[in-house]
C-alpha cells in the first residue's frame, strides 16, 4: 500500500483499542445515502513505471532554444540553489508558526527580506506573495489602504504594463470596487509619455503603476513619472524585474528628493528570475517591499528579529494582526500559504551571485539582447519597433504575420519570441524577443540564420 | 534531546568585500553604457559576498535548525503534514519539464498530465469541472466566492452579497469573503460540533450569496446534517462552498459534489501531498458543479481530439478571469499528479481509511492517559481536538506550554488555539503515513508531559529547553521592528 506503513497486526491492535470492528466502522457517521461508490481512477503505478511514463512525456516536449521572456526569464541557476532548496528540512517543513522549531526558515526569510530591501531601495519586505501578477493586484489594494487622501480607488495602469498583470489586477481587485484606467504609450519611443498623464493632474487618483523595464523591454522615464504622481498626491507602485535592479536605479531612488522622502511607495514584481526555473509558469513568487510608514498596510507574512527569554537573538513571524488568522474579515489580504520554498531558492541565488554577479547577469543579458536585435533587424523585412533604451527585451516589427514565422522557427527548434498581435493590434506584426546571459553567440547566429531563411521562404511563397 | 543546529550568523556577517563565487557568473563582463545615466544604479545593493562553500554551509546549517516531515513527526491539525514522496519532486524536476516556457507552444506531454489531473480531481470530488490555476487554498477560496458572485450577478440577482461562515471556520474564509466584496455572517455550532440549524435558518435570506463550510469541520467531526444544510441554503437561493482543507478525511468515502456542494477548493499541498516548503507554494485547484462551469478561472486544459490546448477567455467568456501571470503553480500541480498516479484508485481510498484509523487510535490512547477529547462522543475524522482546560485549572499549564514541551521530546507541536471556540485546545492530525510505533512514542511523550504538569509545571512554562532558541519575545518583535539587516553606516 503506497506510503502506508500499517501491518495487518497493527490494524487489528489499533481497531481493538478503538473498539471498532473494521476500518469502515470509523466512517459510520457519514449518512449511508451519501457514501461514495468505487472511484473511476487509474490503478496504482510503481515508481519505476511512472518514471518511464513521465520521462517519455517530458522528452516529447523537447528542449527548444528559447527567446521568449514576457514575464518569465531563463537564467543560469547555480547547482547549489536547488540542491539545498530541496533538502527535506526546507522542502517538507511547515509555515514557521512554531518559531523555536523553525529558526532556519525564519532566519532565511529575514535574510531574504534584507536582500529585497537592498535591491529595491526600500525599508521593509514581506515574505512573498504568489507571483508577480497577483503581487501587483495586492499592491493596488494596499495603495487604497495607504493613500488616506484618496477616496476614488482609481489606479492608473500604463498600456506598456504586462497585459496579463492588468487582467489579474482586474480579476482580483475589481470585486472591491477598484477602477483601472489605461494610460497610453508613445508609439515611437515605446514608453509612457508624461503627456498622457497630464489629463489626470489635480484629480483624485489613488496610485500610478510604473513597470521598469516595461513589457516591451523599454526603460520608462521613472523620475518624471514619479514626480508627477507625488505632485498630485498619487502613490507610485513600481513593478520591477529584480535582476535589472543590479544595474537600474532602485525604485527607492526614483524621482526628486522631497520632504516626504522620495522614490516609489510600493515595489512589487515577479521573483522568478532569481533562481527559479521556467517550469511552465510556476511555482514562482511575488515580492513586495515598501516604506516603513506603510508596513501595517502590507499583505502577507513578515519575519522580525527579536530576542528570546534569555536575551539571545532569534526570529519570529511578526505584525500578525494584519493577517487573516487573527483579523479574519478585516485582514489586509486573505493570503495564508505563500511561496516560501521559492524564496529559499532566491535567497541562495542572491547569496551566490552577490551584487557583482547580479550586475554581470544583468549586463550580459542587456548585451545579448542588443546583439540579438542587431542581428535580427538586419534580416530583410524585420526592424526594431521602438527607440527608447532597453534592458533585455525588445519588440521587432515584421513585414508579414507573426504566427507562421514562429511556427516555422519552432520546427527548427527555436522559440522565436511572443506574438503581440492580439495584445497590441495597433503595432501591426509585432514580436517580443528576449535574450538573457544563457544565450551564446551560436544561439543568436542560428536564430538570425533561421529567421532570414524563414522570411525568405515566406516572401518567395507570397 | 533533539539535535538541531544551535546558531548561525547572518549571511551578511560571513562575507568579505571582494569575495565572489565566480563560477556562477557569466563569462563576459560587458559595460552598461546603453543605459542612460539618470536611469542607472549608482550604488550596488548590499548583498552577501561569500564563496560558494560558505553559502552552501550557511544554508545547509539553517536547514538543520528546522523541524520537517522528513525528520520529525508533525501532527499539525488542519495542515495534513504527511510524507511528501521523493518521486514527486524528482519527476517534476525532469530537465525538460523545468525548461518549458509558459508562453511557448502547448507542451503536449505536460498538458496530458494536467488534463488527467483535472479529470481525477473531478472524479474524487464529484464535480463537473476543475481549474488548476489558483495558487493556494486562499486563492482557491477567492475563486470560489468570486464564481458564486458572478453566478448571482449573471442572473441579475444583485442583492446577494452575504457569505455565511461557521464560527469555527479558518480565518481565510471571512477574509476571502471580504476580498470578494461580500459581508460575512458568522453562525454558531451546537454542542456536538455540528452547524446550529436554527441559527442557519435565521441567517439565510434574499441577501445570502452562499455558505462556506469545511466537512469534516475544523472541530474534527463529520457534519451530520450536511444534507439539511444544503437544502436550507439552496432553498434560500444561495450556493454551497466546500473548503477542502480537510479533504484528506473523506477521500473516496464521500464526495463534496454528492453532499450538495456547488464549488470546492482543494489544497493540493495537503491532501495530495505536495510539500509545504516552509510556508508554500501550495495549489488551490477549484472544482464546480454544472451551475458554475462558465465562471471557472482560466486557463484550463482542454482537449480537441488527440490534442491538448489551453482554454482561455475565448472559450469561457464568462470566466472570473486570470488569477496568475501564467497557469498557476504548474510544478505543484505536476507533483500532485504524480502522487495520485502512485496511489491510484486503491491508494486513494486508503488515505482516508488510515488517516481515520491513526486519528481514532491516537484519540483513544490519549483519552486513556487522562486527556480530555473535546468531542468524546464523536468519531475522530482525520484529526481531533484535546482540550487542556482542566489541566489549565489544576496545574496552571496552557496548551502553548504543552506544545512547546513537545518540541523538546522531538515532536512538532499540534495546532494550538484553533479552533478558537475550544479552550486550551490542541488540534491533532497524525496523517496516514505515520506508523503505529510513532503514534505510540507520541503518546508516551504526552504521558510524560502530563507527569511533568503535576510535579514540575515550571518546566513546561519555560519550555522549550533544547531548541536553538527559547520562547521569543513577540511583543518586542512587533514594537521594535527589526525587519531587515542594514550595513553599518
Interface residues (C-beta under 8 A of the other chain):
Chain A: X1 X2 X3 X4 X5 X6 X10 X11 X13 X14 X15 X17 X18 X19 X20 X23 X24 X26 X27 X28 X29 X30 X31 X33 X34 X35 X36 X38 X39 X40 X41 X42 X43 X44 X45 X46 X47 X50 X51 X53 X54 X55 X56 X57 X58 X59 X60 X61 X62 X63 X64 X66 X68 X70 X71 X72 X74 X76 X78 X80 X82 X84 X86 X87 X88 X89 X90 X91 X92 X93 X94 X95 X96 X98 X99 X100 X101 X102 X103 X104 X105 X107 X108 X109 X110 X111 X113 X114 X115 X117 X118 X119 X123 X124 X125 X127 X128 X130 X131 X132 X133 X134 X162 X164 X165 X167 X168 X170 X171 X172 X175 X176 X177 X219 X221 X222 X223 X245 X246 X247 X248 X249 X250 X253 X270 X277 X278 X279 X280 X281 X282 X283 X284 X285 X292 X295 X301 X302 X303 X304 X305 X306 X307 X308 X309 X310 X312 X314 X315 X316 X318 X319 X321 X323 X324 X325 X326 X327 X328 X329 X330 X331 X333 X334 X335 X336 X337 X338 X339 X340 X341 X342 X343 X344 X347 X348 X350 X351 X352 X353 X354 X355 X356 X357 X358 X359 X360 X361 X362 X363 X364 X366 X367 X370 X389 X390 X410 X415 X418 X437
Chain B: X4 X5 X8 X10 X11 X12 X15 X20 X21 X22 X23 X24 X25 X26 X28 X29 X30 X31 X32 X34 X35 X36 X38 X39 X40 X41 X42 X44 X45 X46 X47 X48 X49 X50 X52 X55 X56 X58 X59 X60 X61 X62 X63 X64 X65 X66 X67 X68 X69 X70 X71 X72 X74 X76 X79 X81 X82 X83 X84 X85 X87 X89 X90 X91 X93 X94 X95 X96 X97 X98 X99 X100 X101 X102 X103 X104 X105 X107 X108 X109 X110 X112 X113 X120 X123 X124 X126 X135 X136 X137 X138 X139 X141 X142 X146 X149 X170 X171 X172 X174 X175 X176 X177 X178 X179 X180 X181 X183 X184 X221 X222 X224 X226 X227 X250 X252 X253 X254 X255 X258 X259 X267 X269 X275 X276 X277 X278 X279 X280 X281 X282 X297 X320 X321 X322 X323 X324 X325 X326 X327 X328 X329 X330 X331 X332 X334 X338 X340 X341 X342 X343 X344 X345 X346 X347 X348 X349 X350 X352 X353 X354 X356 X357 X358 X360 X361 X364 X365 X378 X379 X403 X404 X407 X412 X413 X418 X432 X433 X434 X435 X436 X462 X464 X467 X468 X469 X470 X471 X472 X473 X474 X476 X477 X478 X480 X481 X482 X483 X484 X485 X486
